[in-house]
Structure formats: C-alpha cells, structure tokens
C-alpha cells in the first residue's frame, strides 16, 4: 500500500481509495505503520519514516491509498 496526498493520475495501479489516517506509529528501524480507514474498513500501510515525514502525515489527514497487494489478518 502506498499513500499519496492528491488523486493519482497516469498510474498502473487501479485500486485507489480515498482514506483517512486513523493512526501513525514509527518504529526503531526507520519504518512507519499507518492505519488508514476506507469508510469503516481499516487498512495498514507500511512505509518508511522518511516518507511519512516528507508527506507530513498525521492522524485525521485525508489521503489516497494505492493498493497493489494485500493480506487478510485474523
């Protein structure tokens, strides 16, 4: 899952959803886990801390999630 701030154009990724950042956590290895809500459905994006900081990501922000692959967690 990648995150963009504006609706993407000219991309091969067809699964693009408007989302709201629900939570954002950084770890010690330079990664960030971003919990997105697409409506009421949660979706996790694992990105670099550098990307999260560069995009200025914060809870409550409206973004777009580009989904190339997914896993279902039980």
PyMOL commands that set and color helices and strands:
alter all, ss='L'
color gray80, all
select helices_A, chain A and resi 49-55
alter helices_A, ss='H'
color red, helices_A
select strands_A, chain A and resi 2-4+15-26+31-38+41-48+62-67
alter strands_A, ss='S'
color yellow, strands_A
deselect
rebuild
show_as cartoon
